[in-house]
Amino acid sequence: MYAGIVGDAMGVPVEFAQRDSYYIDSMIDSGTWEQPKGSWSDDTSFTLPLMENLTDNGDYDQLMQKFENYMFHNEYTPDNLAFGIGNTCAKAVRNWSVNRYPALECGDMSVYANGNGALMRLAPLAIHLVNEPDIEKRLQLEHDYTCLTHRHPRAIVASYIYLEILHELLNGQSLRTVLRNLPERLTDALKDRPEELAELPQYAAMFKSDFSSTLRRNIKSTGYVVDTLLACTWCVLGTTSIDNAIILAVNLGSDTDTVASIVATMASCECLSEQVNDKWKNQLRNQELLKSIIEPFANKEAQHKALLTL
């Protein structure tokens, strides 16, 4: 969890910047959002409520209430200020808070609403489901948590791919092995979900055996969910440590905070014996808030795993 937040904070100052117009290999301040060094964005501010909700066994409405508390009341923020919230996520929160939509119907179904705003916050769900052997059960929860903000099948399939990658990494598989086997497993699992199955080819490039050798200039790092997932996978395949993966991601330009956050999360699951750079971690803003949410979540999930192994 801390790795993802570090990636987010590293990317905040250069979000939307053009590739190769800068070089980042440490925490800096100011930049795009004029925030202090170590400030994290909506990526983390949407992830923290999910962790808290999973810890408390909360339902979808309770989670949407936490999203509202973030967007309208500046909770879950580094310095009591919400900034950079994506349009699709903001619309979903308003649908719940103002328009009173059911939680699972708040997400936008439009093909033009396929940003990475669900992908960026779902990593805690992979930890929560790490011991769930039934892929159908995992996919259903991945579907529902995605639909809170994004309901187009393309965004939903992105969540499946990302969270199933994390699931396998957390269970000891290498990323290359996961990428080799996942298309067949998802194709079989989605055979009764034709609209979602039809979106799987959108991500075909990342499953090719030579994807890691794709030239950097051909990797897009925009907020479009397909671009994000491919860029993140490429970064992790092309590096051998969490820190180097973050640096590679942050310097791709465009949606740097989200790409670096997802890359850091994926790399930390690939390199389970490593920790993200302590200096960077210690520079994160609002350490008290982070600790108050991450530690109870980690403790609960560890206890759950221990009980399952008894």
C-alpha positions as CSV (number, residue, x, y, z in Angstrom):
1,M,0.0,0.0,0.0
2,Y,2.8,2.4,0.8
3,A,4.5,1.7,-2.5
4,G,1.4,2.8,-4.3
5,I,1.1,6.0,-2.3
6,V,4.8,6.8,-2.9
7,G,4.3,6.3,-6.7
8,D,1.2,8.6,-6.5
9,A,3.2,11.4,-4.6
10,M,6.2,11.1,-7.0
11,G,3.9,11.7,-9.9
12,V,1.8,14.5,-8.6
13,P,4.2,17.4,-9.4
14,V,4.5,16.4,-13.0
15,E,1.0,15.2,-13.8
16,F,0.1,16.2,-17.4
17,A,3.7,17.2,-18.2
18,Q,5.0,16.3,-21.6
19,R,7.3,13.3,-21.7
20,D,11.0,14.2,-21.6
21,S,10.4,17.8,-20.6
22,Y,11.6,16.9,-17.1
23,Y,13.3,14.1,-15.2
24,I,12.2,12.9,-11.7
25,D,14.1,10.5,-9.4
26,S,13.1,11.9,-6.0
27,M,10.2,13.6,-4.2
28,I,9.8,17.2,-5.3
29,D,7.3,20.0,-4.4
30,S,5.2,22.5,-6.4
31,G,4.7,21.5,-10.0
32,T,1.3,20.9,-11.6
33,W,-0.8,21.2,-8.4
34,E,1.5,23.5,-6.4
35,Q,1.5,21.0,-3.5
36,P,4.2,20.3,-0.8
37,K,6.6,17.5,-1.3
38,G,5.1,14.1,-0.6
39,S,1.5,15.1,-1.4
40,W,-0.6,12.3,-2.8
41,S,-3.7,12.8,-5.0
42,D,-7.1,11.4,-5.6
43,D,-5.6,8.0,-6.4
44,T,-4.7,7.5,-2.7
45,S,-7.7,9.5,-1.4
46,F,-10.0,7.0,-3.1
47,T,-7.9,4.0,-2.0
48,L,-7.9,4.8,1.7
49,P,-11.7,4.7,2.0
50,L,-11.7,1.3,0.4
51,M,-9.1,0.0,2.8
52,E,-11.1,1.4,5.7
53,N,-14.4,0.0,4.4
54,L,-12.9,-3.5,4.0
55,T,-11.5,-3.3,7.5
56,D,-14.9,-2.4,8.9
57,N,-16.8,-4.8,6.7
58,G,-18.7,-1.9,5.3
59,D,-21.2,-2.1,2.4
60,Y,-21.2,-0.2,-0.9
61,D,-23.3,2.7,0.4
62,Q,-20.9,3.2,3.3
63,L,-18.0,3.3,0.9
64,M,-19.8,5.9,-1.3
65,Q,-20.3,7.9,1.8
66,K,-16.6,7.9,2.4
67,F,-16.0,9.0,-1.2
68,E,-18.4,11.9,-0.6
69,N,-16.6,12.8,2.6
70,Y,-13.4,13.0,0.5
71,M,-14.8,15.0,-2.4
72,F,-17.0,17.4,-0.5
73,H,-15.4,17.5,3.0
74,N,-11.6,17.0,2.2
75,E,-11.3,13.9,4.3
76,Y,-8.6,11.3,3.3
77,T,-6.4,14.1,2.0
78,P,-2.7,14.9,2.7
79,D,-3.4,18.5,3.8
80,N,-7.2,18.9,4.1
81,L,-7.6,19.8,0.5
82,A,-9.1,17.6,-2.3
83,F,-7.5,18.2,-5.7
84,G,-7.4,16.6,-9.1
85,I,-10.5,14.5,-8.9
86,G,-11.3,12.9,-12.3
87,N,-14.6,13.8,-14.0
88,T,-16.0,10.2,-14.0
89,C,-15.3,9.6,-10.4
90,A,-16.7,13.0,-9.5
91,K,-19.9,12.3,-11.5
92,A,-20.3,9.0,-9.7
93,V,-20.0,10.5,-6.3
94,R,-22.5,13.2,-7.2
95,N,-24.9,10.5,-8.6
96,W,-24.8,8.9,-5.1
97,S,-24.8,12.0,-3.0
98,V,-27.0,14.4,-4.9
99,N,-29.0,12.3,-7.4
100,R,-29.5,9.4,-4.9
101,Y,-28.6,6.6,-7.3
102,P,-28.1,3.1,-5.9
103,A,-24.4,2.6,-5.2
104,L,-23.8,0.0,-7.9
105,E,-25.5,2.2,-10.5
106,C,-23.5,5.3,-9.9
107,G,-20.7,4.6,-12.4
108,D,-20.9,6.0,-15.9
109,M,-21.7,3.4,-18.6
110,S,-20.5,5.6,-21.5
111,V,-17.6,4.4,-23.8
112,Y,-16.2,7.9,-23.2
113,A,-15.9,7.2,-19.5
114,N,-13.2,4.6,-19.7
115,G,-10.6,6.4,-17.6
116,N,-8.4,4.8,-15.0
117,G,-10.3,6.1,-11.9
118,A,-11.5,2.7,-10.8
119,L,-8.2,1.0,-11.5
120,M,-6.2,3.4,-9.4
121,R,-8.1,2.6,-6.1
122,L,-8.7,-1.2,-6.2
123,A,-5.4,-2.7,-5.0
124,P,-6.7,-3.3,-1.5
125,L,-9.4,-5.6,-3.0
126,A,-6.6,-7.9,-4.3
127,I,-5.2,-8.2,-0.8
128,H,-8.7,-8.9,0.6
129,L,-9.2,-11.6,-2.0
130,V,-5.7,-13.1,-2.0
131,N,-7.0,-16.4,-0.5
132,E,-10.2,-16.6,-2.5
133,P,-9.7,-19.6,-4.9
134,D,-12.9,-19.1,-6.9
135,I,-12.3,-16.8,-9.8
136,E,-16.0,-16.3,-10.3
137,K,-16.3,-14.9,-6.8
138,R,-13.3,-12.7,-7.3
139,L,-14.6,-11.4,-10.6
140,Q,-18.0,-10.6,-9.2
141,L,-16.5,-8.4,-6.4
142,E,-14.1,-6.8,-8.8
143,H,-17.0,-6.0,-11.1
144,D,-19.1,-4.5,-8.3
145,Y,-16.4,-2.4,-6.8
146,T,-15.5,-1.1,-10.3
147,C,-19.2,-0.2,-11.0
148,L,-19.3,2.3,-8.2
149,T,-17.5,4.7,-10.5
150,H,-17.1,3.0,-13.9
151,R,-19.6,0.7,-15.6
152,H,-18.5,0.4,-19.1
153,P,-17.3,-3.2,-19.8
154,R,-13.9,-2.0,-20.9
155,A,-13.1,-0.4,-17.6
156,I,-14.6,-3.5,-15.8
157,V,-12.3,-5.8,-17.8
158,A,-9.3,-3.6,-17.0
159,S,-10.1,-4.2,-13.3
160,Y,-10.3,-7.9,-13.8
161,I,-6.9,-8.0,-15.5
162,Y,-5.2,-5.8,-13.0
163,L,-6.6,-7.4,-9.9
164,E,-6.1,-10.9,-11.3
165,I,-2.5,-10.0,-12.0
166,L,-2.1,-8.8,-8.4
167,H,-3.8,-12.0,-7.1
168,E,-1.4,-14.2,-8.9
169,L,1.6,-12.2,-8.0
170,L,0.6,-12.2,-4.3
171,N,0.3,-16.0,-4.6
172,G,3.9,-16.3,-5.8
173,Q,3.7,-16.3,-9.6
174,S,6.0,-14.1,-11.7
175,L,4.5,-11.4,-13.9
176,R,5.6,-13.1,-17.1
177,T,3.9,-16.3,-16.1
178,V,0.7,-14.5,-15.1
179,L,0.6,-12.7,-18.5
180,R,1.1,-16.0,-20.3
181,N,-1.7,-17.7,-18.6
182,L,-4.3,-15.0,-17.8
183,P,-5.9,-14.6,-21.2
184,E,-7.1,-18.2,-21.4
185,R,-8.3,-18.1,-17.8
186,L,-10.3,-14.9,-18.3
187,T,-11.7,-16.1,-21.6
188,D,-13.1,-19.1,-19.9
189,A,-14.3,-17.2,-16.9
190,L,-16.1,-14.6,-19.1
191,K,-17.7,-17.0,-21.5
192,D,-21.2,-16.2,-20.0
193,R,-20.4,-12.4,-20.0
194,P,-20.3,-11.6,-23.7
195,E,-20.1,-7.8,-23.4
196,E,-17.1,-8.1,-21.1
197,L,-15.5,-10.9,-23.2
198,A,-15.7,-8.7,-26.3
199,E,-13.5,-6.1,-24.6
200,L,-10.6,-8.5,-23.8
201,P,-9.0,-7.9,-27.2
202,Q,-8.5,-4.3,-26.3
203,Y,-5.7,-5.4,-24.0
204,A,-4.2,-8.1,-26.3
205,A,-0.9,-6.3,-26.8
206,M,0.1,-6.7,-23.1
207,F,-0.2,-10.4,-23.3
208,K,2.2,-10.9,-26.3
209,S,5.5,-12.5,-25.5
210,D,7.4,-9.6,-26.9
211,F,5.5,-6.8,-25.2
212,S,8.3,-6.0,-22.9
213,S,10.5,-5.0,-25.9
214,T,8.0,-2.4,-27.1
215,L,9.8,0.9,-27.7
216,R,9.2,3.6,-25.1
217,R,7.9,6.0,-27.7
218,N,5.1,3.5,-28.5
219,I,3.9,3.3,-24.8
220,K,1.1,5.7,-24.1
221,S,0.7,6.9,-20.5
222,T,-2.6,8.7,-20.7
223,G,-5.6,8.4,-18.3
224,Y,-7.4,6.1,-20.8
225,V,-7.7,2.8,-19.0
226,V,-6.2,0.7,-21.8
227,D,-3.2,3.0,-22.1
228,T,-2.7,3.0,-18.3
229,L,-2.8,-0.8,-17.9
230,L,-0.4,-1.4,-20.8
231,A,2.0,1.3,-19.6
232,C,2.0,0.0,-16.1
233,T,2.7,-3.6,-17.2
234,W,5.4,-2.5,-19.5
235,C,7.2,-0.6,-16.7
236,V,7.2,-3.5,-14.3
237,L,8.4,-5.9,-17.0
238,G,11.2,-3.5,-17.9
239,T,12.6,-3.1,-14.4
240,T,13.9,-5.2,-11.5
241,S,13.0,-3.2,-8.5
242,I,10.1,-1.2,-7.0
243,D,12.1,2.1,-7.0
244,N,13.3,1.8,-10.6
245,A,9.8,0.9,-11.8
246,I,8.5,4.1,-10.1
247,I,11.2,6.3,-11.7
248,L,10.5,4.8,-15.1
249,A,6.7,5.4,-14.7
250,V,7.0,8.9,-13.4
251,N,9.1,9.9,-16.4
252,L,6.6,8.7,-19.0
253,G,4.6,12.0,-18.7
254,S,0.9,12.6,-18.9
255,D,-1.1,10.8,-16.1
256,T,2.0,10.3,-14.0
257,D,0.5,10.0,-10.6
258,T,-1.9,7.2,-11.5
259,V,0.5,5.3,-13.7
260,A,3.3,5.5,-11.1
261,S,0.9,4.5,-8.3
262,I,-0.3,1.4,-10.2
263,V,3.2,0.5,-11.3
264,A,4.5,0.8,-7.7
265,T,1.7,-1.5,-6.5
266,M,2.3,-4.1,-9.2
267,A,6.1,-4.0,-8.7
268,S,5.8,-4.4,-5.0
269,C,3.6,-7.5,-5.5
270,E,6.2,-8.8,-8.0
271,C,9.0,-8.1,-5.6
272,L,7.4,-9.3,-2.4
273,S,10.7,-9.4,-0.4
274,E,11.4,-5.7,-1.2
275,Q,10.2,-2.5,0.3
276,V,9.8,0.9,-1.4
277,N,12.5,3.5,-0.7
278,D,12.3,4.4,3.0
279,K,13.3,8.0,2.3
280,W,10.4,8.5,-0.2
281,K,8.0,6.7,2.2
282,N,9.0,9.0,5.1
283,Q,8.4,12.1,3.0
284,L,4.8,11.3,2.5
285,R,2.4,13.9,3.9
286,N,-0.1,13.1,6.7
287,Q,1.7,10.0,8.0
288,E,-0.7,9.8,10.9
289,L,-3.7,9.3,8.6
290,L,-2.0,6.8,6.4
291,K,-0.9,4.7,9.4
292,S,-4.4,4.9,11.0
293,I,-5.9,3.2,8.0
294,I,-3.2,1.0,6.5
295,E,-2.2,-0.7,9.8
296,P,-5.7,-1.9,10.8
297,F,-6.3,-3.1,7.3
298,A,-3.0,-5.0,7.1
299,N,-3.5,-6.5,10.6
300,K,-7.0,-7.6,9.7
301,E,-6.0,-9.2,6.4
302,A,-3.0,-10.9,8.1
303,Q,-5.2,-12.3,10.8
304,H,-7.7,-13.5,8.2
305,K,-5.0,-15.3,6.3
306,A,-3.6,-16.9,9.5
307,L,-7.0,-18.2,10.4
308,L,-7.4,-19.8,6.9
309,T,-4.1,-21.6,7.3
310,L,-5.0,-23.2,10.7
